[in-house]
């Protein structure tokens, strides 16, 4: 387990025992952190790819989810690397959904009934 | 009424295209893609499949390894449903969230059912006389994706 270590840890039993134990503990903890690290990596890749198409990452992801496309970040990162045309079409879909959302948020443009607004002039 | 900072929204105003013209454009695109599929003018197909609680991007002659046990024997053919995306060079079909079963067909065969390499799980607190050691060997299955087929049943 320890023949590739550095210094006397690969030859002397006493030192090797300690370093092997630390190596095992660190690998068990790293297996849990690896998932977080990979997800952050995917997110940065997707962010870079969507910025190339003129969209920010939160806008991209939220609009994709709102249009009921449930692709996870790993696959989105792979698509952005190996299938640029597909990623461009997904970005266009998200952009279109974003604009539709803005229009829906604006509404009719009229004021609600029963309310009047008054402008006070100061002299 | 005077113009304040809140009269117009902070995002630039965008006009959506005409819905009637859009419907015509969509129908034409669907017809073209249907024609391409039925003529068979696509190269390699890739698909995004949801399998074993994970999403995979797969093509033909692909190997996939999953960290669990499948109830199929070695050499069994499996048809994967739950296809999220299918694409080729010129067109992609995006499911919302899934594509229909009469549109795509993904075939796979089970090749291998082994165990992973023995992973060592050690917890250790120094100076507290606390040490636990556990060796875990997960069962794994290896699948080979044979074919991905699409049928021209778009609407």
Interface residues (C-beta under 8 A of the other chain):
Chain A: X21 X22 X24 X25 X27 X28 X31 X67 X68 X69 X70 X71 X72 X74 X75 X78 X79 X82 X83 X85 X86 X89 X90 X93 X99 X100 X102 X103 X105 X106 X117 X119
Chain B: X1 X2 X9 X11 X14 X16 X46 X48 X55 X56 X57 X84 X85 X87 X89 X92 X94 X95 X96 X97 X119 X120 X121 X122 X123 X124 X131 X133
